[in-house]
Amino acid sequence: MKAKELNKKKSGLSFNSSLLLIFVVLFVSIGLMNNNFLNPNYIINVMLKNIIEIGLVALPLTLIIITSGIDLSVGSIMILSAISGGIAAASLGSVPGIIVGLAVGVACGLMNGLVVAKLKISPLVTTLATLFLFRGIAKGITSGDSVYSYDFTTFMGNQTLFGLPISIIIYAVVAVIFCVILSKTTLGRSLFAIGFNENATRYSGIKADKVLITIYTLCGLLCAIAAFIYLGRFTSVKFDVANTLNLRIITVVVLGGTSINGGIGDMKGTILATLIIGVLNSGLTVLNIPIDVQTIINGIVLVISLIVYSILIEKEKNKRILEVAAMKKT
């Protein structure tokens, strides 16, 4: 049998299809239990708006994890950017606040990238250290006090355009850009190559250090943009609000099917996982489920998704083995 014939006979549920099915089942089930959940205003202004910051940062973090890296400091970068920009805006105005917020995010990401790429220190160790470093700086420059929103962040977090919040439009545009980056560009192909075998990638002529520095810096930039939206939505932030953000963002990426071992990942999966987390969080809230129970349910969904992912990946490997064997026979 020819390989083309085998390809035609391929069937079954892909991982992204599984995620989509989970999303639909959760959405419909919660909607049937409480009709308020299906209200368009609730969907847009509660379910979707509440996941924008996590969703934005999860996009570049997907690129990092595909390379077999990790960034545990994303939440701390986001909050430090928000705090730094807020302090600058309070003294100098919105424009300096924007510049400082972006500069801090980019600088933090660049620092992570340089340490990982040039000093060859493990991404886990590097970003665990910078997590505490950035959080400590945020606490130090505020003395533990809150920092408040300013004009630009209020616009980013609360303004609407064509009936949709600006933050949702920004996320949609950025998500499309990252889908293109991962699936259609040389940079995207380089990420998978680095994740499979970084040393072999270097010998093949790909400038792995430059790629790593680029994606960590890009992650810092997206953390800063998410910081503007976060500060605008909540009107104030403190240094310690990032304590749970890091793991929540990583959870979205892993739930979306990006392998923590590197070399495997898909931006569409990350986007679907973001929506699933949004449905879970907002749905369980509208059903008046206690926060402790919500955490348990989120964990169960993640574990089930990872089991499904493992099964599907194993099936895909077996299919490829069969294809190769069939091609050899022909």
C-alpha positions in Angstrom: 0.0 0.0 0.0 1.4 3.4 -0.9 2.0 6.2 1.6 -0.6 8.4 -0.1 -3.2 5.8 0.4 -2.3 5.5 4.0 -2.6 9.2 4.5 -6.1 9.1 3.0 -7.1 6.4 5.5 -5.9 8.4 8.5 -8.7 9.1 10.9 -9.3 9.7 14.5 -9.4 12.7 16.8 -6.4 15.0 16.8 -5.3 16.7 20.1 -6.7 20.1 19.0 -10.0 18.4 18.1 -10.0 16.9 21.5 -9.5 20.3 23.1 -12.2 21.8 20.9 -14.6 19.0 22.0 -13.7 19.7 25.7 -14.4 23.4 25.2 -17.8 22.8 23.6 -18.9 20.2 26.2 -17.9 22.5 29.1 -19.4 25.6 27.5 -22.8 23.8 26.7 -22.9 22.0 30.0 -22.4 25.1 32.1 -24.8 27.1 29.9 -27.5 24.5 30.5 -27.0 24.7 34.2 -27.1 28.5 34.3 -28.5 30.5 31.4 -26.7 33.6 32.5 -23.5 32.0 31.3 -24.8 32.2 27.7 -25.4 35.9 27.9 -23.2 37.5 25.2 -22.3 40.3 27.6 -21.1 37.8 30.2 -19.1 35.9 27.6 -17.4 39.0 26.3 -16.9 41.1 29.5 -16.3 38.3 32.0 -15.2 35.1 30.4 -13.0 36.5 27.7 -11.7 39.6 29.4 -10.6 37.6 32.4 -8.2 35.4 30.4 -6.6 38.1 28.2 -3.4 38.6 30.2 -2.8 34.9 30.7 -3.6 34.2 27.0 -1.2 36.9 25.8 1.7 35.7 27.8 1.0 32.1 27.0 1.6 32.8 23.3 5.4 33.6 23.5 5.8 31.1 26.3 4.6 28.4 23.9 7.6 29.3 21.7 10.0 29.0 24.6 8.7 25.7 25.8 8.9 24.3 22.3 12.7 24.9 22.5 12.7 22.7 25.7 12.9 25.9 27.7 10.7 27.4 30.4 10.1 30.9 31.9 8.9 30.8 35.5 9.3 34.5 35.8 6.6 35.7 33.4 4.1 36.7 36.1 6.8 38.6 37.9 7.9 40.4 34.7 4.3 41.4 34.1 3.8 42.8 37.6 7.2 44.6 37.6 6.3 46.2 34.2 3.0 47.3 35.6 4.5 48.7 38.7 7.4 50.5 37.0 5.1 52.0 34.4 2.6 53.1 37.0 5.3 54.8 39.1 6.7 56.6 36.0 3.2 57.7 34.9 2.4 59.1 38.4 5.5 61.3 38.3 5.9 62.1 34.6 2.7 61.3 32.7 1.3 58.5 30.6 3.9 58.5 27.7 6.9 57.9 30.1 4.8 55.3 31.9 4.3 53.4 28.6 8.0 53.7 27.7 9.1 52.5 31.1 6.6 49.7 31.2 7.7 48.4 27.8 11.4 48.9 28.5 11.2 47.0 31.8 9.4 44.0 30.2 11.9 43.9 27.3 14.9 44.2 29.6 13.7 41.4 31.9 13.1 39.1 28.9 16.4 40.0 27.4 18.2 39.3 30.7 16.6 35.8 30.8 17.5 35.2 27.2 21.1 36.2 27.6 21.7 34.1 30.7 20.1 31.0 29.1 21.7 31.4 25.6 25.1 32.8 26.5 25.9 31.5 30.0 24.2 28.1 29.2 22.4 28.1 32.5 19.3 26.0 32.7 16.1 27.9 31.8 14.5 26.4 34.9 17.2 27.7 37.2 17.6 31.0 35.5 13.9 32.0 35.5 13.4 30.6 39.0 16.1 33.0 40.2 14.7 35.9 38.1 11.2 35.2 39.4 12.4 36.1 42.9 14.7 38.9 41.6 11.9 40.7 39.7 9.4 40.2 42.5 11.9 41.5 45.0 12.5 44.6 42.9 8.8 45.2 42.6 8.4 45.0 46.4 11.4 47.2 47.0 10.4 50.1 44.7 6.9 50.2 46.1 7.7 49.3 49.8 4.8 46.9 49.5 2.3 49.6 48.6 -0.2 49.5 45.6 0.5 51.2 42.3 -2.5 52.7 40.4 -3.7 52.8 36.9 -3.2 55.7 34.5 -4.9 56.9 31.3 -3.2 54.5 28.9 -3.8 51.4 31.0 -7.4 52.4 31.7 -7.8 52.6 27.9 -6.1 49.3 27.3 -8.1 47.5 30.0 -11.6 49.0 29.7 -12.1 50.7 26.3 -14.2 49.1 23.6 -14.1 49.2 19.8 -17.0 48.1 17.6 -18.6 46.7 20.8 -15.6 44.6 21.7 -13.1 45.4 24.5 -9.8 46.6 23.1 -8.0 43.9 25.0 -9.8 41.2 23.2 -9.0 42.7 19.8 -5.4 43.0 20.8 -5.3 39.4 21.8 -6.9 38.2 18.6 -4.4 40.1 16.5 -1.4 38.9 18.5 -2.7 35.3 18.4 -2.9 35.4 14.6 0.6 36.8 14.4 2.0 34.1 16.6 0.2 31.4 14.7 1.9 32.6 11.6 5.3 32.9 13.3 5.2 29.3 14.5 3.7 27.6 11.4 5.0 29.7 8.5 8.3 31.2 9.3 12.0 30.2 9.5 12.0 31.2 13.2 9.1 28.8 13.9 11.0 25.9 12.2 14.1 26.8 14.1 12.2 26.5 17.4 11.2 22.9 16.7 14.7 22.0 15.6 16.2 23.5 18.8 13.6 21.6 20.9 14.5 18.3 19.2 18.2 18.6 19.4 19.9 22.0 20.2 23.4 20.8 19.5 22.5 19.3 16.1 20.7 22.6 15.3 23.8 24.6 16.0 25.9 22.4 13.7 23.3 22.8 10.9 23.9 26.5 10.8 21.0 27.8 12.8 22.0 30.6 15.2 20.4 29.0 18.3 21.6 31.7 20.7 20.0 34.4 18.7 16.8 32.5 18.4 16.6 31.9 22.2 17.4 35.5 23.0 14.8 36.7 20.6 11.9 34.6 22.0 12.7 35.4 25.6 12.9 39.1 24.8 9.6 38.7 22.9 8.1 37.1 25.9 9.2 40.1 28.0 7.5 42.4 25.6 4.2 40.5 25.7 4.4 40.5 29.5 4.6 44.3 29.4 1.6 44.6 27.1 -0.4 42.2 29.3 0.7 44.4 32.3 -1.0 47.5 30.8 -4.3 45.5 30.4 -4.0 44.0 33.8 -3.4 47.3 35.6 -6.2 48.9 33.6 -8.7 46.2 34.5 -7.9 46.1 38.2 -7.0 49.8 38.7 -4.2 48.9 41.0 -1.6 46.2 41.6 0.7 45.0 44.4 4.0 43.1 44.0 2.5 39.8 45.3 -0.4 39.4 42.8 2.0 37.5 40.5 2.3 34.6 42.9 -0.1 32.4 41.0 0.2 33.9 37.5 3.3 32.0 36.5 1.9 28.5 37.0 -1.5 29.5 35.5 0.2 30.6 32.3 2.4 27.5 32.1 -0.7 25.4 32.7 -2.4 26.9 29.7 0.6 26.1 27.5 1.0 22.5 28.7 -2.8 22.0 28.5 -2.6 23.2 24.9 -0.4 20.2 24.0 3.1 21.8 24.0 5.5 19.2 25.3 7.5 20.3 28.3 10.4 18.2 26.9 10.5 20.4 23.8 10.1 19.8 20.1 6.3 19.5 20.1 3.7 22.3 20.2 1.0 24.1 18.4 -0.2 27.7 18.8 -3.8 26.7 18.1 -3.7 24.3 21.0 -2.6 27.1 23.3 -5.4 29.3 22.2 -8.0 26.6 22.7 -6.5 25.8 26.1 -6.8 29.5 27.0 -10.5 29.4 26.1 -11.0 26.2 28.2 -9.5 27.8 31.2 -11.7 30.9 30.6 -14.8 28.7 30.5 -13.8 26.8 33.6 -13.0 29.8 35.7 -16.0 31.9 34.6 -18.4 28.9 34.5 -17.5 27.6 37.9 -17.9 31.2 39.3 -21.3 31.7 37.8 -22.3 28.3 39.3 -21.2 29.5 42.7 -18.6 26.8 43.1 -16.1 27.6 46.0 -12.6 28.7 44.9 -11.0 25.6 46.5 -13.2 23.3 44.5 -12.5 25.3 41.3 -8.8 24.7 41.8 -9.4 20.9 42.1 -11.5 20.9 39.0 -9.0 22.8 37.0 -6.3 20.3 38.1 -8.5 17.3 37.1 -9.2 18.8 33.6 -5.4 19.4 33.1 -4.6 15.8 34.1 -7.2 14.3 31.8 -6.0 16.5 29.0 -2.4 15.4 29.5 -3.5 11.7 29.5 -5.4 12.2 26.2 -2.4 14.0 24.8 -0.1 11.1 25.7 -2.4 8.6 24.1 -2.8 10.6 20.9 1.0 11.2 20.6 1.6 7.5 21.0 -0.9 6.7 18.3 0.7 9.2 16.0 4.1 7.7 16.5 2.7 4.2 15.6 1.1 5.6 12.5 4.4 7.1 11.4 6.2 3.8 11.9 3.6 2.1 9.7 3.9 4.7 7.0 7.7 4.4 7.0 7.4 0.6 6.8 4.9 0.9 3.9 7.1 3.3 2.0 10.0 1.0 2.3 8.0 -1.9 0.8 7.1 0.2 -2.2 
